[in-house]
Amino acid sequence: MRKIAVLNQKGGVGKTTTVVNTAAALAAMGLKVAAVDLDPQSHLTIHLGIDNGHIANSSYSVLTQSATFEESVMLTRPNLWVLPATIDLVGAESELVSVVGRETIFRESLAAVEDKFDYVLVDCAPSLGLLTLNALAAVDEILIPIQPHFLALQGFGKLLQTIDLVNKRINPALKVKWVLLCMFDSRASLSGEVRADIEQFLQSARSVNCAWAGAQILPVAIRRNIKLAEAPSYGKTIFEYEQSCHGANDYKKVAQFIHNPHAFTLENTESSASIQQVAAEPSDKPPIDIVEVAPAKSQSDVTQPAQSPSANP
């Protein structure tokens, strides 16, 4: 079972949209997928048309009430299960403040369903608190969605540093695998400049012992597409709402690349050609600064935070 967290402490960069539509695309490929909502805003739950006012068990139940993952997930589409979230999740961090091993509760719940799913995709909250820490302790791979503009890069280095600290202290298997450019506009030179700066930053870590040493920018960018913004209001994935739009094509390619990067081809992928073309354009502007971060040196560097496929999926 592959476990992937979609993470960025900045809101509005496409985390939920990426989890929902990548999970839907993987499920359409015949893979058993569980999408997990660990955001108190419950955007993933709402996006998939689930009424979070009538949920028996949720991610809150798993974290605070010893509910099992298996009894809490619900089948919403063929091959696609969801662990929904409710507003109760807001209080989870304060309720777990005195619980021993609070950072690994979610990891322990996933261990019981290791053979039930092919993929678990986690939609993290736009923060680096205990909920996100539970996700990082449980997964092996991280996908970071980011908008290609200056403000979206603020905090990028800090995010990587936090991931590296979790890797050193709690989860040695944790690695940043991909950066996904969302809301990409091939007509804007800034998009290419930001991509080039991120690529240069990631390349500089290739020989460093850190959690993002092997990270790469996904060869598919998510183009600006109003259909992606409209789909959540109908409780639908982009494939259910408008399967022929750019957004559907882009997320289908993202899923294909994640599942089998060696068999992936850029042929007929307009968005990929666009990001390569823009990145190659010369620019006389200075590079955008990404704050350099050092890998964690010891466990003492980590500051502790305040404290149903049972039917044979």
DRENRO-976224 format. One line per 2 residues: number of its first residue (from 0); for each residue x, z, y of N, C-alpha, C, O. Coordinates in steps of 0.1 Angstrom, whole numbers. Each point is the difference from the previous one (the first is absolute). Layout:
NUM	X Z Y X Z Y X Z Y X Z Y | ...
END
This chain:
0	8 0 -12 -8 0 12 9 0 12 8 9 2 | -10 -19 7 7 0 13 -8 7 11 -12 -2 1
2	19 11 6 -6 8 10 6 -3 14 12 1 2 | -21 -6 7 5 -5 13 -7 7 11 -13 1 0
4	20 5 9 -6 6 12 1 -10 12 11 -6 2 | -21 4 5 0 -8 12 0 10 12 -9 7 2
6	20 -8 5 3 11 10 5 -4 13 9 -9 1 | -14 15 9 6 -2 14 -7 11 8 -12 1 0
8	20 7 7 -6 11 8 -7 -5 12 -7 8 7 | 9 -20 -3 -7 -6 11 -13 -6 -5 -1 -7 -10
10	-10 10 17 -13 -5 -4 -3 -14 4 7 -5 9 | -16 -2 -15 -4 -13 4 9 -11 -3 0 -10 7
12	9 12 -17 10 -11 -3 -5 -7 -13 7 -10 -4 | -18 13 -2 -5 -8 -11 2 7 -14 0 -7 -10
14	2 20 10 2 7 -13 -12 -1 -9 1 -5 -11 | -13 9 16 -12 -1 -8 -4 -14 -4 -3 -2 -12
16	4 -7 21 -3 -14 -3 10 -5 -11 -5 -8 -9 | 17 12 10 10 -4 -10 -3 6 -14 0 -7 -10
18	-4 20 9 -3 6 -12 -12 -6 -7 0 -4 -11 | -11 2 19 -12 -5 -5 1 -14 -5 -4 -3 -12
20	10 -6 19 1 -14 -4 11 -3 -10 -2 -9 -8 | 13 16 9 10 -1 -11 -5 5 -13 2 -7 -10
22	-9 18 10 -6 6 -12 -11 -10 -6 0 -2 -12 | -8 -3 21 -10 -10 -4 6 -12 -6 -5 -6 -10
24	16 1 16 6 -12 -5 7 3 -14 -1 -9 -9 | 7 20 7 6 4 -13 -11 1 -10 2 -4 -12
26	-13 10 16 -11 2 -10 -6 -14 -4 -4 -1 -12 | 4 -8 21 -5 -14 -3 9 -7 -9 -4 -9 -7
28	17 14 6 9 -6 -9 -1 6 -14 7 -4 -10 | -17 13 8 -3 6 -13 8 13 -3 0 5 -11
30	6 0 22 7 13 -1 -9 12 3 -9 -2 9 | 11 13 -16 -8 12 3 7 7 12 11 5 -1
32	-19 -3 12 6 5 12 -9 12 5 -12 0 0 | 19 10 5 -6 12 6 5 0 15 12 1 2
34	-22 -1 7 4 2 14 -4 14 4 -11 5 -2 | 21 2 8 -2 14 4 -1 2 15 9 -5 7
36	-19 12 -3 -1 3 15 5 14 3 -7 10 -4 | 18 -9 10 6 13 4 0 2 15 8 7 6
38	-18 -14 1 -1 1 14 -14 6 3 -10 -5 -4 | 10 16 11 -12 7 4 -10 -8 7 -12 2 0
40	16 -13 6 -9 -9 7 -8 -9 -10 -10 -6 4 | 14 6 -16 -8 -6 -11 -2 -15 2 -10 -6 -4
42	20 -1 11 -2 -14 3 0 -9 -12 -8 -10 -1 | 16 13 -9 0 -7 -13 -14 1 -7 -5 -10 -5
44	1 22 5 -13 3 -7 -11 -8 7 -9 -6 -7 | 8 6 20 -10 -7 8 2 -15 -2 -10 -7 -1
46	22 2 2 3 -14 -2 -6 -6 -12 -4 -11 -1 | 4 19 -10 -4 -5 -13 -15 3 -2 -6 -1 -11
48	-1 5 22 -15 2 -1 -4 12 -7 -12 1 -4 | 20 9 3 -4 13 -7 -5 10 11 6 2 10
50	-18 3 -13 -6 10 9 7 14 -3 -3 6 -10 | 12 -2 19 8 12 -2 -9 12 2 6 12 -1
52	-18 -13 4 -9 11 1 -6 4 -13 -7 11 -1 | 8 -19 -9 -5 2 -13 10 -1 -11 -2 -8 -10
54	13 15 11 11 -1 -9 2 13 -7 1 11 6 | -1 -11 -19 1 13 -8 14 5 1 3 12 3
56	7 -20 -7 14 3 0 7 -10 9 -3 -11 1 | 14 16 5 8 -8 9 15 4 0 3 8 -9
58	5 -14 17 14 4 1 1 15 4 10 6 -4 | -19 -2 12 0 15 3 -3 8 -12 7 11 -2
60	-16 -15 -7 -2 8 -12 12 0 -9 3 10 -6 | 4 -21 5 12 -1 -8 11 10 6 7 7 -8
62	-5 -7 21 11 8 6 -4 15 1 10 8 -1 | -22 -5 2 -3 14 3 -9 7 -10 -1 13 0
64	-6 -20 -9 -9 6 -9 3 -3 -15 -9 2 -8 | 21 -7 6 4 -3 -14 -8 -10 -7 0 0 -13
66	-7 -9 20 -7 -11 -6 10 -10 -6 10 -1 7 | -13 -5 -18 10 -9 -6 -2 -14 7 -11 -3 5
68	22 -4 -5 -1 -14 5 -10 -8 -7 -7 -8 6 | 7 9 -19 -8 -8 -9 -15 2 3 -8 -9 0
70	4 22 2 -14 2 3 -5 -2 14 -11 0 3 | 21 -2 6 -3 -2 14 0 -14 5 -7 -3 10
72	14 -6 -17 -1 -14 4 -13 -7 -4 -6 4 -9 | 2 -14 17 -12 -7 -3 3 -15 0 8 -6 8
74	-15 -1 -18 2 -14 -1 -9 -7 10 -12 1 0 | 18 -9 9 -7 -6 11 -1 -16 -1 -10 -6 4
76	20 0 -11 0 -14 -3 6 -2 -13 7 10 -5 | -8 -21 -1 7 -2 -13 15 2 1 7 -6 9
78	-2 15 -17 14 4 -1 5 8 13 12 2 1 | -21 2 8 4 7 12 -7 13 1 -12 1 2
80	20 10 -4 -5 14 1 4 5 14 10 -4 6 | -17 14 -1 3 6 13 -1 15 -1 -10 6 -6
82	20 1 11 -1 15 2 -3 1 15 9 -1 8 | -22 4 -5 -4 0 14 4 13 7 5 9 -6
84	-7 -10 19 3 12 9 -12 4 8 -9 -9 2 | 8 21 1 -10 5 9 6 8 11 12 2 1
86	-20 2 9 5 7 12 6 14 -4 7 5 7 | -11 0 -19 6 12 -5 15 0 -1 6 10 1
88	-1 -22 -2 15 -2 -2 7 6 12 12 3 -1 | -18 -2 13 6 5 12 5 14 -3 11 4 6
90	-18 4 -13 4 14 -3 9 2 -11 4 11 -3 | 0 -22 -4 8 2 -12 14 6 3 4 9 -8
92	2 -13 19 14 6 2 -1 15 3 9 7 -5 | -19 -2 12 0 14 3 -4 8 -13 4 11 -1
94	-12 -17 -7 -5 6 -12 12 1 -10 0 9 -9 | 9 -18 9 11 0 -9 13 7 5 10 0 -7
96	-11 7 19 12 5 6 7 10 -9 12 2 1 | -19 6 -9 6 10 -8 1 -4 -15 3 9 -8
98	-6 -21 5 0 -5 -14 14 -4 -4 6 -8 6 | -2 14 -17 14 -4 -5 -1 -14 -6 -9 -3 -7
100	19 -5 11 1 -14 -5 -11 -9 6 -4 -10 -6 | 0 14 19 -10 -8 6 4 -15 3 -9 -8 1
102	22 5 -1 4 -13 3 -1 -10 -12 0 -12 2 | -2 18 -14 0 -8 -12 -14 0 -7 -1 -4 -12
104	-9 9 18 -13 1 -6 -5 -14 -4 -5 -2 -11 | 6 -8 20 -5 -13 -2 8 -7 -11 -5 -7 -9
106	18 10 9 9 -6 -11 -4 5 -14 -1 -8 -9 | -3 21 8 -4 5 -13 -13 -6 -4 -2 -2 -12
108	-7 -1 21 -13 -6 -3 2 -14 -5 -7 -5 -9 | 16 -2 15 3 -14 -5 6 -1 -13 -2 -9 -8
110	10 19 4 7 0 -12 -9 -1 -12 3 -5 -11 | -15 10 12 -10 0 -10 -7 -13 -3 -6 -2 -10
112	8 -8 20 -6 -13 -2 11 -11 0 -3 -11 3 | 15 15 -7 11 -10 0 -3 -12 -8 4 -11 3
114	-12 12 -14 -3 -12 -9 -14 -6 3 -4 -9 -7 | -2 13 18 -14 -5 3 0 -11 10 -9 -9 -1
116	19 8 9 0 -10 10 13 -8 1 11 5 -5 | -11 -17 10 12 -8 2 6 3 14 12 0 2
118	-21 3 8 5 3 13 -9 11 6 -12 1 -2 | 19 7 10 -6 10 9 5 -3 14 12 1 2
120	-21 -4 7 4 -2 14 -6 11 9 -12 3 -1 | 20 4 8 -4 11 8 0 -3 15 10 -5 6
122	-21 7 0 -2 -2 15 3 14 6 -8 9 -1 | 20 -8 8 4 12 6 -6 2 14 -3 -9 7
124	2 22 -3 -4 3 13 11 -4 10 12 0 -3 | -16 -3 16 10 -4 10 7 13 6 0 3 12
126	7 4 -21 7 12 3 10 2 -11 0 -6 -10 | 9 16 12 10 4 -10 -2 14 -5 9 7 -1
128	-22 -3 0 -3 13 -5 -1 2 -15 6 -8 -7 | -13 18 3 0 4 -14 -7 -11 -9 4 -2 -11
130	-15 -4 17 -7 -11 -8 10 -11 -3 0 -5 -11 | 7 0 21 10 -11 -2 11 5 -9 5 -8 -8
132	-1 20 9 11 5 -8 -4 0 -15 8 -3 -9 | -21 6 6 -5 -1 -13 0 -14 -6 4 -2 -11
134	-7 -7 20 1 -14 -4 15 -4 -3 2 -7 -10 | 7 11 19 14 -4 -2 6 7 -13 9 -6 -6
136	-14 17 3 5 7 -12 -5 -6 -13 6 2 -10 | -17 -10 11 -7 -5 -12 4 -15 -3 0 -4 -11
138	4 -4 21 2 -14 -2 15 -3 -2 9 8 2 | -7 -21 -6 14 -4 -1 4 -11 10 11 -1 4
140	-22 -5 2 3 -11 9 -8 1 13 -11 6 0 | 17 -10 11 -6 1 13 -1 -14 6 10 -7 1
142	-22 4 5 -1 -12 8 -4 5 14 -9 8 2 | 17 -13 8 -2 4 14 -6 -12 8 7 -9 3
144	-20 10 0 -5 -11 9 4 3 14 0 11 5 | 3 -22 3 4 2 14 -4 -12 8 0 -11 -5
146	-4 14 17 -3 -11 9 13 -5 7 8 8 3 | -7 -21 -1 13 -5 6 0 1 15 1 -10 7
148	-1 22 -2 2 2 14 8 13 2 1 9 -9 | 4 -7 21 9 11 4 -5 14 -4 7 7 -6
150	-19 -4 11 -5 13 -2 -2 4 -15 1 11 -4 | -4 -21 -4 -1 2 -15 13 5 -6 -1 6 -11
152	12 -9 17 13 4 -5 4 14 3 9 6 -6 | -16 0 16 3 13 4 -4 10 -11 -11 0 -5
154	20 8 0 -2 9 -11 3 -6 -13 -1 7 -11 | 5 -20 10 3 -6 -13 12 7 -6 0 2 -12
156	10 0 20 12 7 -6 -3 14 -5 5 4 -10 | -14 3 18 -4 14 -4 -8 0 -13 2 8 -9
158	-10 -18 7 -8 -2 -12 10 -2 -12 -2 6 -10 | 12 -14 12 9 -3 -11 8 13 -3 3 3 -12
160	0 4 22 8 13 -2 -9 10 -8 6 6 -9 | -18 -5 12 -9 9 -7 -1 -4 -15 0 8 -9
162	-2 -21 7 0 -5 -14 13 3 -8 -1 4 -11 | 12 -5 18 13 3 -6 1 15 -4 5 3 -10
164	-10 5 19 0 15 -3 -9 3 -12 4 8 -8 | -15 -14 7 -9 2 -12 7 -5 -12 -1 6 -11
166	8 -17 12 7 -6 -11 11 10 -5 2 1 -12 | 5 5 21 11 9 -4 -5 13 -5 7 6 -9
168	-18 -1 13 -4 13 -4 -11 1 -10 0 8 -9 | -10 -17 10 -12 1 -9 -2 -11 -10 -4 2 -11
170	7 -15 15 -3 -11 -8 12 -10 0 0 -9 8 | 9 10 -18 12 -8 0 -3 -15 -3 8 -9 3
172	-20 6 -8 -4 -13 -3 -6 -8 12 -2 -12 -1 | 0 19 12 -7 -6 11 9 -10 8 12 3 3
174	-17 -15 -1 8 -10 6 -10 -8 10 -11 -3 -4 | 17 -1 15 -7 -9 9 2 -14 -6 12 -4 0
176	-22 -3 -3 2 -14 -6 -3 -11 10 8 -10 0 | -18 12 8 -4 -12 9 -4 5 14 -6 11 1
178	8 -20 8 -6 1 13 -9 -12 2 5 -12 -2 | -17 14 5 -10 -11 1 -4 -2 15 -5 9 6
180	7 -21 -1 -3 -3 14 -15 -3 0 -5 -10 -6 | -3 18 14 -14 -2 1 -3 -5 14 7 2 10
182	-19 -9 -8 -5 -5 12 11 -9 7 3 1 11 | 3 -9 -20 11 -9 4 -5 -12 8 -9 -7 -5
184	16 4 16 -4 -11 8 12 -10 1 10 4 7 | -10 -15 -14 12 -9 -1 2 -6 14 11 -6 2
186	-20 6 7 2 -6 13 8 9 10 5 -5 10 | -4 18 -14 7 9 9 15 2 -5 2 3 -11
188	7 -5 21 14 1 -4 4 14 -3 9 3 -8 | -17 7 13 3 14 -3 -2 3 -15 8 8 -5
190	-17 -15 -1 -2 3 -15 13 -3 -7 4 7 -9 | 2 -19 12 13 -3 -7 11 9 4 8 3 -9
192	-8 2 21 11 9 4 -1 13 -7 10 6 -4 | -22 -1 3 -2 13 -7 3 -1 -15 7 8 -5
194	-11 -19 -1 3 -2 -14 16 -1 -2 5 6 -9 | 1 -13 18 15 -1 -1 7 13 1 9 3 -7
196	-14 6 17 6 13 2 -3 9 -12 9 8 -4 | -21 -9 -2 -2 9 -12 9 -5 -11 5 8 -8
198	-4 -21 6 8 -5 -11 15 4 2 6 4 -10 | -1 -4 22 13 4 3 2 15 -3 10 4 -6
200	-20 4 10 1 14 -3 0 3 -15 8 9 -4 | -17 -16 -3 0 2 -15 13 -4 -7 5 6 -9
202	0 -17 14 13 -5 -5 11 10 1 9 1 -8 | -9 6 20 11 9 2 0 12 -9 9 8 -1
204	-21 -6 -7 -1 11 -9 3 -4 -14 -1 9 -9 | 5 -21 6 1 -5 -13 11 7 -8 -1 2 -12
206	11 3 19 11 7 -7 0 15 1 9 7 -3 | -20 -2 9 -2 14 2 -9 6 -10 -9 -6 -5
208	13 18 1 -8 7 -10 -12 7 6 0 12 4 | -11 -20 -2 -12 5 6 -12 -6 -6 1 -10 -8
210	-13 15 11 -12 -4 -7 -5 -14 4 -8 -6 -7 | 14 1 18 -5 -14 4 11 -10 -1 0 -11 6
212	10 14 -14 12 -9 -2 -4 -13 -5 6 -11 3 | -17 10 -11 -4 -12 -6 -12 -6 6 -6 -10 -5
214	1 15 16 -12 -5 7 2 -14 5 11 -4 4 | -22 -4 -4 0 -13 5 -13 -3 7 -10 6 -2
216	10 -16 11 -12 -4 7 -7 -10 -10 6 -9 -5 | -19 12 3 -8 -9 -9 1 -14 6 -2 -2 12
218	4 -8 -21 0 -14 5 -13 -5 5 -1 -12 5 | -10 20 -7 -13 -4 5 -4 9 11 1 12 -1
220	-5 -17 13 -5 8 11 -15 -2 0 -6 -10 -4 | -1 21 9 -14 0 2 -4 -6 14 3 7 10
222	-8 -19 -10 -3 -6 13 -12 7 7 -8 6 -7 | 8 -7 20 -11 5 8 -13 -7 -5 0 -13 -1
224	-10 20 -3 -12 -5 -6 -12 9 3 0 11 -5 | -10 -16 13 -11 8 3 -8 4 -12 -7 11 0
226	7 -19 -10 -7 3 -12 4 14 -7 -8 7 -5 | 21 -5 6 6 13 -5 -6 12 7 -2 10 -5
228	-1 -12 18 -5 11 8 -15 2 -2 -6 10 2 | -1 -21 -6 -14 0 -2 -4 6 -13 -11 6 -2
230	19 -9 -9 -4 3 -13 -3 15 -2 -10 3 -8 | 17 7 13 -4 14 -2 -14 4 4 -6 8 -6
232	1 -14 17 -13 3 5 -11 -4 -10 -11 5 0 | 14 -14 -10 -9 -4 -10 3 7 -13 -7 -3 -10
234	17 12 9 4 6 -12 5 -9 -10 -2 2 -12 | 9 -12 16 5 -11 -9 15 -2 1 6 3 11
236	0 -7 -22 14 -5 1 0 -14 7 -11 -6 2 | 23 2 2 0 -13 7 -4 -11 -10 -4 -11 5
238	6 12 -18 -3 -10 -10 -15 -1 -2 -6 -10 -3 | -1 21 5 -15 0 0 -6 -5 13 -11 -6 0
240	18 9 11 -6 -4 13 3 -14 4 -9 -7 4 | 21 2 -6 4 -14 3 12 -4 -7 11 2 4
242	-13 -6 -17 11 -2 -9 9 -12 4 11 -2 -6 | -15 -6 15 8 -12 4 8 2 13 6 -10 4
244	-7 21 2 7 2 13 15 3 -2 4 3 -11 | 3 -3 22 14 3 -1 3 14 -6 9 1 -8
246	-17 9 12 2 13 -5 0 1 -15 8 7 -6 | -18 -13 0 -2 0 -14 12 -7 -7 5 5 -10
248	-1 -16 16 12 -8 -6 13 9 1 8 0 -9 | -6 6 20 12 8 2 0 12 -9 11 3 -6
250	-22 5 4 1 11 -8 0 -4 -15 6 8 -8 | -11 -19 5 1 -5 -14 15 -2 -3 5 3 -11
252	2 -9 21 15 -3 -2 8 13 -1 9 2 -7 | -14 8 15 7 13 0 -1 6 -14 10 5 -5
254	-22 -5 -1 -2 6 -13 8 -8 -10 6 6 -9 | -5 -19 10 8 -8 -10 14 4 1 7 1 -10
256	-2 1 22 14 3 2 3 14 -6 10 2 -7 | -18 7 10 2 14 -4 0 1 -16 8 6 -6
258	-17 -14 0 -2 1 -14 12 -7 -7 4 4 -11 | 0 -16 16 10 -7 -7 8 -8 11 -2 -12 1
260	12 18 6 7 -6 10 9 -12 -5 3 -9 7 | 1 10 -20 9 -11 -5 -8 -13 -2 6 -11 0
262	-19 12 -2 -8 -12 -2 -7 -5 13 -6 -10 0 | 9 18 10 -7 -3 13 7 -12 7 12 -2 -1
264	-20 -7 7 5 -11 7 -6 -1 14 -12 3 2 | 20 -7 8 -5 -2 13 -7 -13 3 -5 -2 10
266	4 -6 -21 -6 -13 2 -15 1 4 -7 8 -5 | 3 -15 15 -13 0 6 -4 13 6 -12 3 1
268	22 5 2 -3 13 7 3 -1 15 11 2 4 | -22 -6 3 2 -2 14 6 11 8 8 -1 9
270	-13 14 -13 5 11 8 14 3 -2 7 4 9 | -2 -7 -22 15 2 -2 8 -10 7 10 4 6
272	-14 -16 -5 7 -10 7 0 4 15 10 -3 7 | -21 8 -2 0 4 14 9 11 3 7 -1 11
274	-5 11 -19 9 11 4 14 -4 -1 9 4 7 | -6 -14 -16 14 -5 -1 3 -8 12 11 0 6
276	-21 -8 -2 3 -9 11 2 8 13 9 -3 8 | -18 13 -6 1 8 13 13 8 0 6 1 10
278	-2 4 -22 12 8 0 12 -8 3 10 5 4 | -11 -18 -7 12 -8 1 2 -5 15 10 -5 3
280	-20 6 5 1 -4 14 10 8 8 -1 12 -1 | 10 -18 8 9 8 8 -6 7 11 -11 -4 5
282	17 16 -1 -6 8 11 12 6 8 10 4 -6 | -12 -4 19 10 6 8 -3 14 4 6 7 8
284	-17 -1 -15 -4 14 3 9 9 -9 4 -4 -11 | -2 16 17 8 10 -9 -8 4 -12 -12 0 1
286	19 4 -11 -8 5 -12 -8 12 3 5 9 8 | -16 -8 -15 -8 12 1 7 12 -7 4 -2 -11
288	-4 13 17 8 11 -5 -9 8 -11 -11 4 3 | 17 -3 -15 -6 9 -10 10 12 -2 11 -2 -3
290	-16 13 5 8 12 0 7 1 -14 -7 1 -10 | 20 0 10 7 2 -12 -3 14 -6 0 10 7
292	-1 -10 -20 -2 13 -7 10 2 -11 4 -9 -6 | 0 21 4 10 3 -10 -7 5 -13 -10 8 2
294	14 -11 -14 -6 5 -12 1 15 0 9 6 5 | -18 0 -12 0 15 -2 13 4 -7 4 -6 -10
296	1 17 14 13 5 -6 -3 11 -10 8 1 -10 | -18 7 12 -2 10 -10 -15 4 1 -7 -4 8
298	3 13 -18 -13 4 0 -4 9 12 -11 1 4 | 21 5 1 -2 9 12 -4 -7 12 -5 5 10
300	7 -19 -10 -4 -8 11 -15 -2 1 -5 -4 11 | -2 7 -21 -15 -3 -1 -7 12 6 2 12 -4
302	-11 -14 14 -8 11 5 -13 0 -7 -7 -10 0 | 3 21 -6 -12 1 -8 -12 -1 10 1 6 10
304	-11 -14 -13 -12 0 8 -8 12 -1 0 7 -10 | -8 -4 20 -10 11 -1 -9 -3 -11 -6 -10 -5
306	7 23 3 -8 -2 -12 -15 -4 2 -7 -2 -10 | -129 -171 -158 2 5 -13 1 -10 -11 -9 -6 -6
308	23 6 4 2 -10 -10 -2 5 -14 6 -5 -10 | -13 16 8 -2 6 -13 -7 -9 -9 1 2 -13
310	-8 -13 18 -7 -9 -9 10 -12 -3 -4 -11 0 | 16 15 -4 10 -10 -5 1 -11 10 -3 -12 -3
312	9 14 15 2 -10 10 9 -11 -6 3 -10 7
END
